[in-house]
Amino acid sequence: MVGALVRSGRQVRAFDIASDVEQLAGAGVADVMVGDLLDPADLHRAVEGVSVVVYIGPPMHPREVEMGHGVVSAARHAGVEHFVQFSVTHPQLELLLNHQAKLEVERCVLLSRMPFTILQPMHYMQNIDVGQVVAERVLSQPYSLDTRLDHVDLEDVAEVAAKVVGDPHHHYATYELCGRDFRNAHELARIIADEAEQEITVKQVELPGPPTPGIIPSEEDDHRHDAMFRLFDHYGRYGITGNPNVLGWLLGRAPTGFDQYVRRCLVFH
């Protein structure tokens, strides 16, 4: 996301809980701030003097809704001209904890009185580490190998985000960003095998269980485990999909195919 904004000529202030300042500075970021999304003072410091906020909430965090409300409140107080929220496709699937959190933050954005754009990306292709799959000759996933999921290239999503930032033509819009690959693990493995010219097998693995008895997990660990269990159970039973037309319209071209993503990964690998 940062790279796409910098390439589009934007002056970027990056705010994160991580302290990987050198990497962000090397990417052309004008200003790097490390802070806490639960600290109002840090949030006000982060949005001071900016015209657009691009907010990407932390996935599977028990206080993601609280964080999102804090960012929206700080942006509104600072007079931000455009608020871009990264949500998720089908946030109304509220039994999924990560979707539930994104939907609640969407509600906050809708009521903020700020011009907004909500981006709802699909399951990312980048969740599949092609280099690792090729090295191990196995594609593993913790849900049914037969259920089809839609996939979208994160680079396509970042390209769209960079286009909509600060553009009033995209104010008050909610965009579902879905790719054109609706495939199961067997089909994905065949594509990787064809591109890498080697045999790839598929394997369903179990979701890691609770910690050793007697060890009390943290709130974050509990929430993350519950959220992942619900998500993978849903993927295995129902899959998840959407329509690629909006993404293609915004890109001005066909969305990246999984075969193209694999070829790109193999070049870098």
MIVO-713318 format. One line per 8 residues: number of its first residue (from 1); their letters; for each residue x, y, z of C-alpha. Coordinates in steps of 0.25 Angstrom, whole numbers, plus 2048, in hexadecimal, padded with zeros to 3 digits. Each point is the difference from the previous one (the first is absolute). Layout:
N
NUM = A = X:Y:Z; ...
This chain:
269
1 = MVGALVRS = 800:800:800; 80B:80A:804; 808:7FD:7F3; 7F3:802:7F7; 7FE:80D:807; 80E:805:7FE; 800:7FC:7F2; 7F4:808:7FD
9 = GRQVRAFD = 807:80C:805; 7FA:801:80E; 807:805:80C; 7FE:7F5:80A; 800:800:80F; 801:7F2:805; 7FA:7FC:80E; 802:7F2:806
17 = IASDVEQL = 802:7F8:80C; 80D:7FB:7FA; 80D:807:801; 805:7FC:7F2; 804:80E:7FD; 80B:7FD:7F7; 7F8:7F8:7F6; 7F5:80A:800
25 = AGAGVADV = 80A:80C:7FE; 806:7F8:7F5; 7F3:7FF:7F9; 7FF:80F:7FE; 7F7:803:80C; 802:80E:804; 7FC:7FE:80F; 800:7F4:808
33 = MVGDLLDP = 7F9:7FF:80E; 800:7F5:80A; 7F4:800:809; 7F4:7F9:807; 7F2:7FF:7F9; 7FA:800:80D; 807:80D:805; 7F8:80C:7FC
41 = ADLHRAVE = 80C:809:801; 808:7F8:7F6; 7F4:800:7F7; 7FE:80F:800; 80F:801:7FE; 7FF:7F7:7F4; 7F5:807:7F9; 804:80E:803
49 = GVSVVVYI = 802:808:7F3; 7FC:7F5:7F6; 7F5:801:7F6; 7FD:7F1:7FE; 801:7F4:809; 801:7F2:7FB; 7FC:7F7:80B; 804:7F1:800
57 = GPPMHPRE = 7FB:7FA:80E; 808:7F5:806; 7FA:7F2:7FC; 7FB:7F7:80B; 802:80A:80C; 7F6:800:80B; 7FF:80F:801; 800:803:7F1
65 = VEMGHGVV = 7F3:807:801; 805:809:80B; 80C:803:7F8; 7F8:803:7F3; 7F7:809:808; 80C:808:806; 806:802:7F2; 7F3:805:7FA
73 = SAARHAGV = 7FE:809:80C; 80E:806:7FF; 7FF:802:7F1; 7F2:807:801; 806:809:80B; 80C:804:7F7; 7F7:803:7F5; 805:7F5:7F6
81 = EHFVQFSV = 7FA:802:7F2; 7FF:7F2:7FC; 800:7F3:808; 803:7F3:7F9; 7FD:7F3:808; 805:7F2:7FD; 7F5:7F7:804; 7FD:7F2:7FA
89 = THPQLELL = 7F7:7FA:7F6; 7F2:7FC:806; 802:807:80E; 7F1:7FC:802; 805:7F2:803; 800:804:80F; 803:7F2:805; 80E:802:7FB
97 = LNHQAKLE = 807:808:80B; 809:808:7F7; 7F4:803:7F7; 7F8:804:80C; 80B:80A:804; 801:806:7F2; 7F1:802:7FF; 800:808:80D
105 = VERCVLLS = 80B:809:7FB; 7F9:802:7F3; 7F3:805:808; 809:80A:807; 806:805:7F3; 7F2:801:7FA; 7FC:809:80C; 80C:808:800
113 = RMPFTILQ = 7FC:80B:7F7; 80E:7FF:7F9; 800:7FD:7F1; 804:7F1:800; 803:7F5:7F7; 7FF:7F1:805; 808:7F6:7F9; 7FC:7F1:802
121 = PMHYMQNI = 80B:7F7:7FB; 7FE:7F1:7FE; 809:7F5:805; 80E:804:7FC; 809:7F7:7F7; 80B:804:808; 7FB:7F7:80B; 806:7F5:7F7
129 = DVGQVVAE = 80F:800:801; 804:7FB:7F2; 80F:7FF:804; 7FD:7F7:80C; 7F6:7F8:7F8; 80A:7FD:7F5; 80B:7FD:80A; 7F8:7F6:808
137 = RVLSQPYS = 7F8:7FB:7F3; 7F4:801:809; 7F4:80A:801; 7FA:7FF:80E; 7F4:807:806; 7F8:7FE:80C; 7F2:7FF:7F9; 7FA:7F7:7F6
145 = LDTRLDHV = 808:7FE:7F3; 7F4:7FF:7F8; 7F9:80D:803; 802:80C:7F7; 804:80E:804; 802:80C:7F9; 80E:806:800; 805:80E:7FD
153 = DLEDVAEV = 80E:806:7FE; 804:809:80B; 808:809:7F6; 7F3:802:7F8; 7F9:804:80D; 80B:80A:804; 800:805:7F2; 7F1:803:801
161 = AAKVVGDP = 802:807:80E; 80B:809:7FA; 7F6:804:7F5; 7F4:803:80A; 808:808:80A; 7FC:80E:800; 7F8:7FF:7F4; 7F2:806:802
169 = HHHYATYE = 7FA:7F7:7F5; 802:7F5:80A; 7FA:807:80C; 7F4:7F8:807; 803:7F3:7F8; 801:7F2:805; 808:7F7:7F6; 801:7F1:801
177 = LCGRDFRN = 80D:7FC:7FB; 800:7F2:7FB; 809:7F8:7F6; 7FC:7F7:7F5; 805:7F3:805; 7F6:7F8:808; 808:7F3:802; 802:7F5:80A
185 = AHELARII = 80E:7FB:805; 801:7F5:7F6; 7FE:80A:7F5; 80A:80A:806; 80A:7F5:802; 7FF:7FC:7F1; 802:80F:7FC; 80D:800:808
193 = ADEAEQEI = 804:7F3:7FB; 7FF:804:7F2; 807:80D:802; 80B:7FA:808; 801:7F3:7F7; 800:7F7:80C; 7F6:7F8:808; 7F8:806:80B
201 = TVKQVELP = 7F7:7F9:80A; 7F5:805:809; 7FF:7FE:80F; 7F5:804:80A; 807:803:80D; 7F9:802:80E; 7FE:80E:806; 80A:801:80C
209 = GPPTPGII = 7F9:7FC:80D; 7FF:808:80D; 80D:801:808; 806:7F6:80A; 7F6:7FD:80B; 803:809:80C; 805:80C:7F8; 7F6:80B:7FF
217 = PSEEDDHR = 800:806:7F2; 800:80F:7FE; 7F3:807:7FC; 807:802:7F2; 803:7F2:7FF; 7F2:7FB:804; 7F9:80A:7F6; 80A:7FC:7F5
225 = HDAMFRLF = 7FD:7F1:802; 7F1:802:800; 800:809:7F4; 809:7F7:7F8; 7F8:7F4:804; 7F3:807:7FB; 806:805:7F3; 806:7F3:7FC
233 = DHYGRYGI = 7F3:7F8:803; 7F8:80A:7F8; 80A:7FF:7F4; 800:7F1:801; 7F1:7FF:800; 7FC:80C:7F7; 80C:805:7F9; 7FF:80F:7FD
241 = TGNPNVLG = 7FF:808:7F3; 7FC:80D:7FA; 800:807:7F2; 80C:805:7F9; 7F9:80B:7F8; 802:80B:80A; 80F:7FD:801; 802:800:7F1
249 = WLLGRAPT = 7F9:80D:7FF; 808:807:80A; 80D:7FA:7FA; 7FD:803:7F2; 804:7F1:7FD; 7FD:7F2:803; 804:7FC:80F; 80C:7F8:801
257 = GFDQYVRR = 7FE:7F2:7FF; 806:7F5:809; 809:7FB:7F5; 806:80E:7FE; 802:801:80F; 807:7F3:800; 809:804:7F5; 804:80D:807
265 = CLVFH = 803:7F8:80D; 809:7F6:7F8; 808:80B:7FA; 803:806:80E; 802:7F3:806
